[in-house]
Amino acid sequence: MELITHRFTPGSKEVLTDWYPGSSLEMDESVRARTTKFGSLKYVYPAETMRELRSWFERVDGRLPGARVLYWT
């Protein structure tokens, strides 16, 4: 399994809010961590939230025969 959490850039946020006005998708920069991986600013979930999410998915992973988490970000 490849598990990729929601992240956004200032540009992608603008596109998404134009395409889906009134969406309940959380894109509040004040509650996200900032990263500049590969030279581009991105807003990601804070470390504690990422640990909680990974823990949940690892429990699910143990219940799926033959499934392995190959990628987590």
CHARMM internal coordinates of N, CA and C (Angstrom, degrees):
IC EDIT
DIST 1 N 1 CA 1.4440
DIST 1 CA 1 C 1.5203
ANGL 1 N 1 CA 1 C 109.02
DIST 1 C 2 N 1.2937
ANGL 1 CA 1 C 2 N 115.82
DIHE 1 N 1 CA 1 C 2 N 142.86
DIST 2 N 2 CA 1.4570
ANGL 1 C 2 N 2 CA 121.90
DIHE 1 CA 1 C 2 N 2 CA 171.12
DIST 2 CA 2 C 1.5219
ANGL 2 N 2 CA 2 C 106.59
DIHE 1 C 2 N 2 CA 2 C -111.10
DIST 2 C 3 N 1.3078
ANGL 2 CA 2 C 3 N 115.99
DIHE 2 N 2 CA 2 C 3 N 122.17
DIST 3 N 3 CA 1.4621
ANGL 2 C 3 N 3 CA 121.44
DIHE 2 CA 2 C 3 N 3 CA -176.43
DIST 3 CA 3 C 1.5171
ANGL 3 N 3 CA 3 C 109.34
DIHE 2 C 3 N 3 CA 3 C -115.48
DIST 3 C 4 N 1.3155
ANGL 3 CA 3 C 4 N 115.89
DIHE 3 N 3 CA 3 C 4 N 115.95
DIST 4 N 4 CA 1.4536
ANGL 3 C 4 N 4 CA 121.77
DIHE 3 CA 3 C 4 N 4 CA -176.97
DIST 4 CA 4 C 1.5232
ANGL 4 N 4 CA 4 C 108.54
DIHE 3 C 4 N 4 CA 4 C -123.85
DIST 4 C 5 N 1.3187
ANGL 4 CA 4 C 5 N 116.67
DIHE 4 N 4 CA 4 C 5 N 120.13
DIST 5 N 5 CA 1.4574
ANGL 4 C 5 N 5 CA 120.85
DIHE 4 CA 4 C 5 N 5 CA -179.79
DIST 5 CA 5 C 1.5316
ANGL 5 N 5 CA 5 C 110.45
DIHE 4 C 5 N 5 CA 5 C -80.10
DIST 5 C 6 N 1.3158
ANGL 5 CA 5 C 6 N 115.82
DIHE 5 N 5 CA 5 C 6 N 162.27
DIST 6 N 6 CA 1.4558
ANGL 5 C 6 N 6 CA 120.16
DIHE 5 CA 5 C 6 N 6 CA -179.53
DIST 6 CA 6 C 1.5170
ANGL 6 N 6 CA 6 C 110.37
DIHE 5 C 6 N 6 CA 6 C -69.26
DIST 6 C 7 N 1.3072
ANGL 6 CA 6 C 7 N 115.70
DIHE 6 N 6 CA 6 C 7 N 133.18
DIST 7 N 7 CA 1.4556
ANGL 6 C 7 N 7 CA 123.20
DIHE 6 CA 6 C 7 N 7 CA 176.08
DIST 7 CA 7 C 1.5123
ANGL 7 N 7 CA 7 C 106.55
DIHE 6 C 7 N 7 CA 7 C -143.93
DIST 7 C 8 N 1.3071
ANGL 7 CA 7 C 8 N 117.02
DIHE 7 N 7 CA 7 C 8 N 159.53
DIST 8 N 8 CA 1.4593
ANGL 7 C 8 N 8 CA 119.07
DIHE 7 CA 7 C 8 N 8 CA 178.90
DIST 8 CA 8 C 1.5146
ANGL 8 N 8 CA 8 C 111.10
DIHE 7 C 8 N 8 CA 8 C -151.14
DIST 8 C 9 N 1.3172
ANGL 8 CA 8 C 9 N 114.31
DIHE 8 N 8 CA 8 C 9 N 155.90
DIST 9 N 9 CA 1.4622
ANGL 8 C 9 N 9 CA 122.74
DIHE 8 CA 8 C 9 N 9 CA 174.20
DIST 9 CA 9 C 1.5282
ANGL 9 N 9 CA 9 C 106.51
DIHE 8 C 9 N 9 CA 9 C -105.69
DIST 9 C 10 N 1.3224
ANGL 9 CA 9 C 10 N 118.29
DIHE 9 N 9 CA 9 C 10 N 163.87
DIST 10 N 10 CA 1.4671
ANGL 9 C 10 N 10 CA 118.63
DIHE 9 CA 9 C 10 N 10 CA 176.15
DIST 10 CA 10 C 1.5396
ANGL 10 N 10 CA 10 C 111.95
DIHE 9 C 10 N 10 CA 10 C -55.28
DIST 10 C 11 N 1.3249
ANGL 10 CA 10 C 11 N 117.21
DIHE 10 N 10 CA 10 C 11 N -39.67
DIST 11 N 11 CA 1.4601
ANGL 10 C 11 N 11 CA 120.49
DIHE 10 CA 10 C 11 N 11 CA 179.44
DIST 11 CA 11 C 1.5138
ANGL 11 N 11 CA 11 C 113.30
DIHE 10 C 11 N 11 CA 11 C -67.42
DIST 11 C 12 N 1.3365
ANGL 11 CA 11 C 12 N 117.13
DIHE 11 N 11 CA 11 C 12 N -42.78
DIST 12 N 12 CA 1.4652
ANGL 11 C 12 N 12 CA 119.24
DIHE 11 CA 11 C 12 N 12 CA -179.63
DIST 12 CA 12 C 1.5254
ANGL 12 N 12 CA 12 C 110.79
DIHE 11 C 12 N 12 CA 12 C -68.95
DIST 12 C 13 N 1.3233
ANGL 12 CA 12 C 13 N 117.23
DIHE 12 N 12 CA 12 C 13 N -32.55
DIST 13 N 13 CA 1.4610
ANGL 12 C 13 N 13 CA 119.86
DIHE 12 CA 12 C 13 N 13 CA 176.91
DIST 13 CA 13 C 1.5312
ANGL 13 N 13 CA 13 C 109.96
DIHE 12 C 13 N 13 CA 13 C -62.53
DIST 13 C 14 N 1.3175
ANGL 13 CA 13 C 14 N 116.13
DIHE 13 N 13 CA 13 C 14 N -43.84
DIST 14 N 14 CA 1.4614
ANGL 13 C 14 N 14 CA 120.44
DIHE 13 CA 13 C 14 N 14 CA 179.48
DIST 14 CA 14 C 1.5328
ANGL 14 N 14 CA 14 C 111.03
DIHE 13 C 14 N 14 CA 14 C -60.94
DIST 14 C 15 N 1.3221
ANGL 14 CA 14 C 15 N 116.87
DIHE 14 N 14 CA 14 C 15 N -44.59
DIST 15 N 15 CA 1.4681
ANGL 14 C 15 N 15 CA 120.96
DIHE 14 CA 14 C 15 N 15 CA 179.20
DIST 15 CA 15 C 1.5270
ANGL 15 N 15 CA 15 C 110.38
DIHE 14 C 15 N 15 CA 15 C -62.61
DIST 15 C 16 N 1.3236
ANGL 15 CA 15 C 16 N 116.99
DIHE 15 N 15 CA 15 C 16 N -48.61
DIST 16 N 16 CA 1.4625
ANGL 15 C 16 N 16 CA 120.48
DIHE 15 CA 15 C 16 N 16 CA -177.80
DIST 16 CA 16 C 1.5226
ANGL 16 N 16 CA 16 C 112.64
DIHE 15 C 16 N 16 CA 16 C -63.31
DIST 16 C 17 N 1.3259
ANGL 16 CA 16 C 17 N 117.61
DIHE 16 N 16 CA 16 C 17 N -40.38
DIST 17 N 17 CA 1.4612
ANGL 16 C 17 N 17 CA 118.90
DIHE 16 CA 16 C 17 N 17 CA 179.51
DIST 17 CA 17 C 1.5267
ANGL 17 N 17 CA 17 C 111.41
DIHE 16 C 17 N 17 CA 17 C -69.97
DIST 17 C 18 N 1.3359
ANGL 17 CA 17 C 18 N 117.53
DIHE 17 N 17 CA 17 C 18 N -28.30
DIST 18 N 18 CA 1.4671
ANGL 17 C 18 N 18 CA 120.27
DIHE 17 CA 17 C 18 N 18 CA 173.67
DIST 18 CA 18 C 1.5223
ANGL 18 N 18 CA 18 C 111.16
DIHE 17 C 18 N 18 CA 18 C -71.32
DIST 18 C 19 N 1.3266
ANGL 18 CA 18 C 19 N 116.79
DIHE 18 N 18 CA 18 C 19 N -43.29
DIST 19 N 19 CA 1.4646
ANGL 18 C 19 N 19 CA 120.89
DIHE 18 CA 18 C 19 N 19 CA -178.20
DIST 19 CA 19 C 1.5233
ANGL 19 N 19 CA 19 C 112.65
DIHE 18 C 19 N 19 CA 19 C -71.42
DIST 19 C 20 N 1.3347
ANGL 19 CA 19 C 20 N 116.43
DIHE 19 N 19 CA 19 C 20 N -36.14
DIST 20 N 20 CA 1.4655
ANGL 19 C 20 N 20 CA 121.25
DIHE 19 CA 19 C 20 N 20 CA -174.30
DIST 20 CA 20 C 1.5275
ANGL 20 N 20 CA 20 C 110.81
DIHE 19 C 20 N 20 CA 20 C -127.73
DIST 20 C 21 N 1.3297
ANGL 20 CA 20 C 21 N 117.36
DIHE 20 N 20 CA 20 C 21 N 67.74
DIST 21 N 21 CA 1.4736
ANGL 20 C 21 N 21 CA 118.66
DIHE 20 CA 20 C 21 N 21 CA 179.91
DIST 21 CA 21 C 1.5320
ANGL 21 N 21 CA 21 C 110.22
DIHE 20 C 21 N 21 CA 21 C -62.22
DIST 21 C 22 N 1.3016
ANGL 21 CA 21 C 22 N 115.96
DIHE 21 N 21 CA 21 C 22 N 140.12
DIST 22 N 22 CA 1.4624
ANGL 21 C 22 N 22 CA 120.48
DIHE 21 CA 21 C 22 N 22 CA 179.79
DIST 22 CA 22 C 1.5165
ANGL 22 N 22 CA 22 C 114.69
DIHE 21 C 22 N 22 CA 22 C 79.69
DIST 22 C 23 N 1.3331
ANGL 22 CA 22 C 23 N 117.87
DIHE 22 N 22 CA 22 C 23 N 7.57
DIST 23 N 23 CA 1.4600
ANGL 22 C 23 N 23 CA 121.12
DIHE 22 CA 22 C 23 N 23 CA 179.23
DIST 23 CA 23 C 1.5291
ANGL 23 N 23 CA 23 C 110.33
DIHE 22 C 23 N 23 CA 23 C -62.62
DIST 23 C 24 N 1.3179
ANGL 23 CA 23 C 24 N 116.24
DIHE 23 N 23 CA 23 C 24 N 149.21
DIST 24 N 24 CA 1.4704
ANGL 23 C 24 N 24 CA 120.22
DIHE 23 CA 23 C 24 N 24 CA 177.27
DIST 24 CA 24 C 1.5357
ANGL 24 N 24 CA 24 C 111.48
DIHE 23 C 24 N 24 CA 24 C -92.09
DIST 24 C 25 N 1.3252
ANGL 24 CA 24 C 25 N 118.03
DIHE 24 N 24 CA 24 C 25 N 4.79
DIST 25 N 25 CA 1.4595
ANGL 24 C 25 N 25 CA 120.96
DIHE 24 CA 24 C 25 N 25 CA 177.36
DIST 25 CA 25 C 1.5218
ANGL 25 N 25 CA 25 C 109.27
DIHE 24 C 25 N 25 CA 25 C -62.15
DIST 25 C 26 N 1.3342
ANGL 25 CA 25 C 26 N 116.41
DIHE 25 N 25 CA 25 C 26 N 122.85
DIST 26 N 26 CA 1.4592
ANGL 25 C 26 N 26 CA 121.71
DIHE 25 CA 25 C 26 N 26 CA -177.03
DIST 26 CA 26 C 1.5251
ANGL 26 N 26 CA 26 C 109.98
DIHE 25 C 26 N 26 CA 26 C -72.82
DIST 26 C 27 N 1.3252
ANGL 26 CA 26 C 27 N 115.56
DIHE 26 N 26 CA 26 C 27 N 118.68
DIST 27 N 27 CA 1.4611
ANGL 26 C 27 N 27 CA 120.97
DIHE 26 CA 26 C 27 N 27 CA 176.35
DIST 27 CA 27 C 1.5247
ANGL 27 N 27 CA 27 C 109.92
DIHE 26 C 27 N 27 CA 27 C -138.31
DIST 27 C 28 N 1.3130
ANGL 27 CA 27 C 28 N 115.57
DIHE 27 N 27 CA 27 C 28 N 48.24
DIST 28 N 28 CA 1.4604
ANGL 27 C 28 N 28 CA 122.47
DIHE 27 CA 27 C 28 N 28 CA 179.52
DIST 28 CA 28 C 1.5300
ANGL 28 N 28 CA 28 C 108.57
DIHE 27 C 28 N 28 CA 28 C -92.11
DIST 28 C 29 N 1.3273
ANGL 28 CA 28 C 29 N 115.97
DIHE 28 N 28 CA 28 C 29 N 111.78
DIST 29 N 29 CA 1.4622
ANGL 28 C 29 N 29 CA 120.44
DIHE 28 CA 28 C 29 N 29 CA -177.37
DIST 29 CA 29 C 1.5252
ANGL 29 N 29 CA 29 C 112.55
DIHE 28 C 29 N 29 CA 29 C -59.09
DIST 29 C 30 N 1.3356
ANGL 29 CA 29 C 30 N 117.87
DIHE 29 N 29 CA 29 C 30 N -28.06
DIST 30 N 30 CA 1.4681
ANGL 29 C 30 N 30 CA 120.47
DIHE 29 CA 29 C 30 N 30 CA -176.06
DIST 30 CA 30 C 1.5299
ANGL 30 N 30 CA 30 C 113.02
DIHE 29 C 30 N 30 CA 30 C -70.36
DIST 30 C 31 N 1.3227
ANGL 30 CA 30 C 31 N 118.55
DIHE 30 N 30 CA 30 C 31 N -17.72
DIST 31 N 31 CA 1.4688
ANGL 30 C 31 N 31 CA 120.68
DIHE 30 CA 30 C 31 N 31 CA 179.76
DIST 31 CA 31 C 1.5231
ANGL 31 N 31 CA 31 C 111.33
DIHE 30 C 31 N 31 CA 31 C -108.67
DIST 31 C 32 N 1.3168
ANGL 31 CA 31 C 32 N 117.28
DIHE 31 N 31 CA 31 C 32 N 7.94
DIST 32 N 32 CA 1.4659
ANGL 31 C 32 N 32 CA 122.22
DIHE 31 CA 31 C 32 N 32 CA 179.77
DIST 32 CA 32 C 1.5221
ANGL 32 N 32 CA 32 C 109.94
DIHE 31 C 32 N 32 CA 32 C -111.18
DIST 32 C 33 N 1.3085
ANGL 32 CA 32 C 33 N 115.29
DIHE 32 N 32 CA 32 C 33 N 158.15
DIST 33 N 33 CA 1.4628
ANGL 32 C 33 N 33 CA 121.73
DIHE 32 CA 32 C 33 N 33 CA 172.38
DIST 33 CA 33 C 1.5229
ANGL 33 N 33 CA 33 C 107.44
DIHE 32 C 33 N 33 CA 33 C -90.12
DIST 33 C 34 N 1.3208
ANGL 33 CA 33 C 34 N 115.54
DIHE 33 N 33 CA 33 C 34 N 150.66
DIST 34 N 34 CA 1.4697
ANGL 33 C 34 N 34 CA 120.69
DIHE 33 CA 33 C 34 N 34 CA 178.71
DIST 34 CA 34 C 1.5183
ANGL 34 N 34 CA 34 C 109.37
DIHE 33 C 34 N 34 CA 34 C -100.79
DIST 34 C 35 N 1.3162
ANGL 34 CA 34 C 35 N 116.07
DIHE 34 N 34 CA 34 C 35 N 140.36
DIST 35 N 35 CA 1.4507
ANGL 34 C 35 N 35 CA 121.14
DIHE 34 CA 34 C 35 N 35 CA 174.37
DIST 35 CA 35 C 1.5228
ANGL 35 N 35 CA 35 C 108.25
DIHE 34 C 35 N 35 CA 35 C -137.78
DIST 35 C 36 N 1.3037
ANGL 35 CA 35 C 36 N 115.80
DIHE 35 N 35 CA 35 C 36 N 152.68
DIST 36 N 36 CA 1.4641
ANGL 35 C 36 N 36 CA 120.07
DIHE 35 CA 35 C 36 N 36 CA 178.96
DIST 36 CA 36 C 1.5223
ANGL 36 N 36 CA 36 C 109.96
DIHE 35 C 36 N 36 CA 36 C -124.80
DIST 36 C 37 N 1.3046
ANGL 36 CA 36 C 37 N 117.15
DIHE 36 N 36 CA 36 C 37 N 35.69
DIST 37 N 37 CA 1.4598
ANGL 36 C 37 N 37 CA 121.12
DIHE 36 CA 36 C 37 N 37 CA 179.34
DIST 37 CA 37 C 1.5299
ANGL 37 N 37 CA 37 C 110.03
DIHE 36 C 37 N 37 CA 37 C -57.48
DIST 37 C 38 N 1.2988
ANGL 37 CA 37 C 38 N 116.83
DIHE 37 N 37 CA 37 C 38 N 134.67
DIST 38 N 38 CA 1.4667
ANGL 37 C 38 N 38 CA 124.32
DIHE 37 CA 37 C 38 N 38 CA -178.80
DIST 38 CA 38 C 1.5211
ANGL 38 N 38 CA 38 C 112.14
DIHE 37 C 38 N 38 CA 38 C 61.25
DIST 38 C 39 N 1.3335
ANGL 38 CA 38 C 39 N 117.65
DIHE 38 N 38 CA 38 C 39 N 26.00
DIST 39 N 39 CA 1.4496
ANGL 38 C 39 N 39 CA 121.91
DIHE 38 CA 38 C 39 N 39 CA 173.93
DIST 39 CA 39 C 1.5140
ANGL 39 N 39 CA 39 C 116.29
DIHE 38 C 39 N 39 CA 39 C 78.64
DIST 39 C 40 N 1.3234
ANGL 39 CA 39 C 40 N 117.97
DIHE 39 N 39 CA 39 C 40 N 6.87
DIST 40 N 40 CA 1.4626
ANGL 39 C 40 N 40 CA 121.54
DIHE 39 CA 39 C 40 N 40 CA -178.54
DIST 40 CA 40 C 1.5256
ANGL 40 N 40 CA 40 C 109.67
DIHE 39 C 40 N 40 CA 40 C -119.21
DIST 40 C 41 N 1.3272
ANGL 40 CA 40 C 41 N 116.53
DIHE 40 N 40 CA 40 C 41 N 131.30
DIST 41 N 41 CA 1.4674
ANGL 40 C 41 N 41 CA 121.17
DIHE 40 CA 40 C 41 N 41 CA 179.29
DIST 41 CA 41 C 1.5232
ANGL 41 N 41 CA 41 C 109.73
DIHE 40 C 41 N 41 CA 41 C -69.41
DIST 41 C 42 N 1.3339
ANGL 41 CA 41 C 42 N 116.06
DIHE 41 N 41 CA 41 C 42 N 128.56
DIST 42 N 42 CA 1.4560
ANGL 41 C 42 N 42 CA 122.28
DIHE 41 CA 41 C 42 N 42 CA 176.47
DIST 42 CA 42 C 1.5162
ANGL 42 N 42 CA 42 C 108.72
DIHE 41 C 42 N 42 CA 42 C -134.15
DIST 42 C 43 N 1.3167
ANGL 42 CA 42 C 43 N 115.23
DIHE 42 N 42 CA 42 C 43 N 149.31
DIST 43 N 43 CA 1.4517
ANGL 42 C 43 N 43 CA 122.43
DIHE 42 CA 42 C 43 N 43 CA 174.56
DIST 43 CA 43 C 1.5260
ANGL 43 N 43 CA 43 C 107.22
DIHE 42 C 43 N 43 CA 43 C -106.26
DIST 43 C 44 N 1.3260
ANGL 43 CA 43 C 44 N 115.55
DIHE 43 N 43 CA 43 C 44 N 122.96
DIST 44 N 44 CA 1.4631
ANGL 43 C 44 N 44 CA 122.29
DIHE 43 CA 43 C 44 N 44 CA -175.85
DIST 44 CA 44 C 1.5249
ANGL 44 N 44 CA 44 C 108.82
DIHE 43 C 44 N 44 CA 44 C -125.34
DIST 44 C 45 N 1.3227
ANGL 44 CA 44 C 45 N 116.12
DIHE 44 N 44 CA 44 C 45 N 169.79
DIST 45 N 45 CA 1.4633
ANGL 44 C 45 N 45 CA 119.11
DIHE 44 CA 44 C 45 N 45 CA 175.85
DIST 45 CA 45 C 1.5251
ANGL 45 N 45 CA 45 C 109.82
DIHE 44 C 45 N 45 CA 45 C -67.68
DIST 45 C 46 N 1.3303
ANGL 45 CA 45 C 46 N 117.84
DIHE 45 N 45 CA 45 C 46 N 146.67
DIST 46 N 46 CA 1.4725
ANGL 45 C 46 N 46 CA 120.65
DIHE 45 CA 45 C 46 N 46 CA 176.82
DIST 46 CA 46 C 1.5304
ANGL 46 N 46 CA 46 C 110.95
DIHE 45 C 46 N 46 CA 46 C -62.74
DIST 46 C 47 N 1.3248
ANGL 46 CA 46 C 47 N 116.21
DIHE 46 N 46 CA 46 C 47 N 159.92
DIST 47 N 47 CA 1.4690
ANGL 46 C 47 N 47 CA 122.52
DIHE 46 CA 46 C 47 N 47 CA -175.60
DIST 47 CA 47 C 1.5291
ANGL 47 N 47 CA 47 C 112.56
DIHE 46 C 47 N 47 CA 47 C -54.57
DIST 47 C 48 N 1.3198
ANGL 47 CA 47 C 48 N 118.38
DIHE 47 N 47 CA 47 C 48 N -43.18
DIST 48 N 48 CA 1.4701
ANGL 47 C 48 N 48 CA 120.60
DIHE 47 CA 47 C 48 N 48 CA -178.82
DIST 48 CA 48 C 1.5265
ANGL 48 N 48 CA 48 C 110.99
DIHE 47 C 48 N 48 CA 48 C -62.56
DIST 48 C 49 N 1.3113
ANGL 48 CA 48 C 49 N 117.68
DIHE 48 N 48 CA 48 C 49 N -42.90
DIST 49 N 49 CA 1.4696
ANGL 48 C 49 N 49 CA 121.54
DIHE 48 CA 48 C 49 N 49 CA 177.98
DIST 49 CA 49 C 1.5297
ANGL 49 N 49 CA 49 C 109.88
DIHE 48 C 49 N 49 CA 49 C -63.45
DIST 49 C 50 N 1.3249
ANGL 49 CA 49 C 50 N 116.97
DIHE 49 N 49 CA 49 C 50 N -41.25
DIST 50 N 50 CA 1.4638
ANGL 49 C 50 N 50 CA 120.41
DIHE 49 CA 49 C 50 N 50 CA 178.77
DIST 50 CA 50 C 1.5265
ANGL 50 N 50 CA 50 C 111.13
DIHE 49 C 50 N 50 CA 50 C -62.49
DIST 50 C 51 N 1.3322
ANGL 50 CA 50 C 51 N 117.41
DIHE 50 N 50 CA 50 C 51 N -39.87
DIST 51 N 51 CA 1.4731
ANGL 50 C 51 N 51 CA 120.47
DIHE 50 CA 50 C 51 N 51 CA 177.82
DIST 51 CA 51 C 1.5277
ANGL 51 N 51 CA 51 C 110.59
DIHE 50 C 51 N 51 CA 51 C -63.43
DIST 51 C 52 N 1.3307
ANGL 51 CA 51 C 52 N 116.90
DIHE 51 N 51 CA 51 C 52 N -43.01
DIST 52 N 52 CA 1.4673
ANGL 51 C 52 N 52 CA 120.56
DIHE 51 CA 51 C 52 N 52 CA 179.37
DIST 52 CA 52 C 1.5264
ANGL 52 N 52 CA 52 C 111.10
DIHE 51 C 52 N 52 CA 52 C -63.62
DIST 52 C 53 N 1.3273
ANGL 52 CA 52 C 53 N 116.93
DIHE 52 N 52 CA 52 C 53 N -44.21
DIST 53 N 53 CA 1.4610
ANGL 52 C 53 N 53 CA 120.64
DIHE 52 CA 52 C 53 N 53 CA 179.54
DIST 53 CA 53 C 1.5248
ANGL 53 N 53 CA 53 C 111.11
DIHE 52 C 53 N 53 CA 53 C -63.22
DIST 53 C 54 N 1.3173
ANGL 53 CA 53 C 54 N 116.24
DIHE 53 N 53 CA 53 C 54 N -45.40
DIST 54 N 54 CA 1.4650
ANGL 53 C 54 N 54 CA 119.45
DIHE 53 CA 53 C 54 N 54 CA -179.13
DIST 54 CA 54 C 1.5266
ANGL 54 N 54 CA 54 C 110.99
DIHE 53 C 54 N 54 CA 54 C -62.44
DIST 54 C 55 N 1.3192
ANGL 54 CA 54 C 55 N 116.80
DIHE 54 N 54 CA 54 C 55 N -41.28
DIST 55 N 55 CA 1.4557
ANGL 54 C 55 N 55 CA 121.09
DIHE 54 CA 54 C 55 N 55 CA 178.70
DIST 55 CA 55 C 1.5270
ANGL 55 N 55 CA 55 C 110.98
DIHE 54 C 55 N 55 CA 55 C -59.67
DIST 55 C 56 N 1.3194
ANGL 55 CA 55 C 56 N 116.56
DIHE 55 N 55 CA 55 C 56 N -43.08
DIST 56 N 56 CA 1.4651
ANGL 55 C 56 N 56 CA 120.88
DIHE 55 CA 55 C 56 N 56 CA 179.00
DIST 56 CA 56 C 1.5246
ANGL 56 N 56 CA 56 C 110.43
DIHE 55 C 56 N 56 CA 56 C -63.07
DIST 56 C 57 N 1.3241
ANGL 56 CA 56 C 57 N 117.27
DIHE 56 N 56 CA 56 C 57 N -47.53
DIST 57 N 57 CA 1.4557
ANGL 56 C 57 N 57 CA 120.25
DIHE 56 CA 56 C 57 N 57 CA -179.13
DIST 57 CA 57 C 1.5216
ANGL 57 N 57 CA 57 C 112.05
DIHE 56 C 57 N 57 CA 57 C -66.07
DIST 57 C 58 N 1.3008
ANGL 57 CA 57 C 58 N 118.52
DIHE 57 N 57 CA 57 C 58 N -32.97
DIST 58 N 58 CA 1.4608
ANGL 57 C 58 N 58 CA 120.44
DIHE 57 CA 57 C 58 N 58 CA 177.43
DIST 58 CA 58 C 1.5270
ANGL 58 N 58 CA 58 C 110.53
DIHE 57 C 58 N 58 CA 58 C -66.75
DIST 58 C 59 N 1.3161
ANGL 58 CA 58 C 59 N 118.45
DIHE 58 N 58 CA 58 C 59 N -34.94
DIST 59 N 59 CA 1.4679
ANGL 58 C 59 N 59 CA 120.66
DIHE 58 CA 58 C 59 N 59 CA 175.67
DIST 59 CA 59 C 1.5272
ANGL 59 N 59 CA 59 C 110.51
DIHE 58 C 59 N 59 CA 59 C -66.55
DIST 59 C 60 N 1.3217
ANGL 59 CA 59 C 60 N 117.55
DIHE 59 N 59 CA 59 C 60 N -40.79
DIST 60 N 60 CA 1.4648
ANGL 59 C 60 N 60 CA 121.42
DIHE 59 CA 59 C 60 N 60 CA 177.61
DIST 60 CA 60 C 1.5212
ANGL 60 N 60 CA 60 C 109.47
DIHE 59 C 60 N 60 CA 60 C -65.57
DIST 60 C 61 N 1.3252
ANGL 60 CA 60 C 61 N 116.60
DIHE 60 N 60 CA 60 C 61 N -42.47
DIST 61 N 61 CA 1.4597
ANGL 60 C 61 N 61 CA 122.35
DIHE 60 CA 60 C 61 N 61 CA -179.78
DIST 61 CA 61 C 1.5280
ANGL 61 N 61 CA 61 C 110.70
DIHE 60 C 61 N 61 CA 61 C -53.81
DIST 61 C 62 N 1.3206
ANGL 61 CA 61 C 62 N 117.81
DIHE 61 N 61 CA 61 C 62 N -39.64
DIST 62 N 62 CA 1.4523
ANGL 61 C 62 N 62 CA 122.05
DIHE 61 CA 61 C 62 N 62 CA -179.76
DIST 62 CA 62 C 1.5208
ANGL 62 N 62 CA 62 C 113.81
DIHE 61 C 62 N 62 CA 62 C -67.33
DIST 62 C 63 N 1.3251
ANGL 62 CA 62 C 63 N 117.61
DIHE 62 N 62 CA 62 C 63 N -15.14
DIST 63 N 63 CA 1.4655
ANGL 62 C 63 N 63 CA 121.65
DIHE 62 CA 62 C 63 N 63 CA -178.91
DIST 63 CA 63 C 1.5292
ANGL 63 N 63 CA 63 C 113.54
DIHE 62 C 63 N 63 CA 63 C -99.84
DIST 63 C 64 N 1.3191
ANGL 63 CA 63 C 64 N 116.83
DIHE 63 N 63 CA 63 C 64 N -2.42
DIST 64 N 64 CA 1.4614
ANGL 63 C 64 N 64 CA 121.09
DIHE 63 CA 63 C 64 N 64 CA -179.62
DIST 64 CA 64 C 1.5221
ANGL 64 N 64 CA 64 C 108.72
DIHE 63 C 64 N 64 CA 64 C -108.38
DIST 64 C 65 N 1.3274
ANGL 64 CA 64 C 65 N 117.34
DIHE 64 N 64 CA 64 C 65 N 107.71
DIST 65 N 65 CA 1.4697
ANGL 64 C 65 N 65 CA 120.13
DIHE 64 CA 64 C 65 N 65 CA -177.88
DIST 65 CA 65 C 1.5354
ANGL 65 N 65 CA 65 C 111.62
DIHE 64 C 65 N 65 CA 65 C -56.56
DIST 65 C 66 N 1.3040
ANGL 65 CA 65 C 66 N 115.69
DIHE 65 N 65 CA 65 C 66 N 129.03
DIST 66 N 66 CA 1.4527
ANGL 65 C 66 N 66 CA 120.99
DIHE 65 CA 65 C 66 N 66 CA 176.31
DIST 66 CA 66 C 1.5177
ANGL 66 N 66 CA 66 C 115.40
DIHE 65 C 66 N 66 CA 66 C 78.71
DIST 66 C 67 N 1.3170
ANGL 66 CA 66 C 67 N 117.84
DIHE 66 N 66 CA 66 C 67 N -3.57
DIST 67 N 67 CA 1.4654
ANGL 66 C 67 N 67 CA 120.21
DIHE 66 CA 66 C 67 N 67 CA -178.92
DIST 67 CA 67 C 1.5202
ANGL 67 N 67 CA 67 C 109.43
DIHE 66 C 67 N 67 CA 67 C -84.02
DIST 67 C 68 N 1.3307
ANGL 67 CA 67 C 68 N 115.54
DIHE 67 N 67 CA 67 C 68 N 142.85
DIST 68 N 68 CA 1.4433
ANGL 67 C 68 N 68 CA 121.42
DIHE 67 CA 67 C 68 N 68 CA 176.23
DIST 68 CA 68 C 1.5209
ANGL 68 N 68 CA 68 C 108.27
DIHE 67 C 68 N 68 CA 68 C -137.10
DIST 68 C 69 N 1.3074
ANGL 68 CA 68 C 69 N 116.27
DIHE 68 N 68 CA 68 C 69 N 141.95
DIST 69 N 69 CA 1.4606
ANGL 68 C 69 N 69 CA 119.84
DIHE 68 CA 68 C 69 N 69 CA 172.80
DIST 69 CA 69 C 1.5154
ANGL 69 N 69 CA 69 C 106.65
DIHE 68 C 69 N 69 CA 69 C -80.05
DIST 69 C 70 N 1.3170
ANGL 69 CA 69 C 70 N 116.64
DIHE 69 N 69 CA 69 C 70 N 113.43
DIST 70 N 70 CA 1.4609
ANGL 69 C 70 N 70 CA 122.13
DIHE 69 CA 69 C 70 N 70 CA -178.02
DIST 70 CA 70 C 1.5245
ANGL 70 N 70 CA 70 C 111.21
DIHE 69 C 70 N 70 CA 70 C -96.46
DIST 70 C 71 N 1.3181
ANGL 70 CA 70 C 71 N 116.45
DIHE 70 N 70 CA 70 C 71 N -25.06
DIST 71 N 71 CA 1.4611
ANGL 70 C 71 N 71 CA 119.94
DIHE 70 CA 70 C 71 N 71 CA -173.41
DIST 71 CA 71 C 1.5126
ANGL 71 N 71 CA 71 C 108.52
DIHE 70 C 71 N 71 CA 71 C -151.44
DIST 71 C 72 N 1.3081
ANGL 71 CA 71 C 72 N 116.73
DIHE 71 N 71 CA 71 C 72 N 132.20
DIST 72 N 72 CA 1.4587
ANGL 71 C 72 N 72 CA 122.04
DIHE 71 CA 71 C 72 N 72 CA 178.56
DIST 72 CA 72 C 1.5218
ANGL 72 N 72 CA 72 C 108.70
DIHE 71 C 72 N 72 CA 72 C -137.13
DIST 72 C 73 N 1.3176
ANGL 72 CA 72 C 73 N 116.66
DIHE 72 N 72 CA 72 C 73 N 126.13
DIST 73 N 73 CA 1.4379
ANGL 72 C 73 N 73 CA 120.46
DIHE 72 CA 72 C 73 N 73 CA 174.66
DIST 73 CA 73 C 1.5214
ANGL 73 N 73 CA 73 C 109.80
DIHE 72 C 73 N 73 CA 73 C -153.79
END
COOR INIT
IC SEED 1 N 1 CA 1 C
IC BUILD
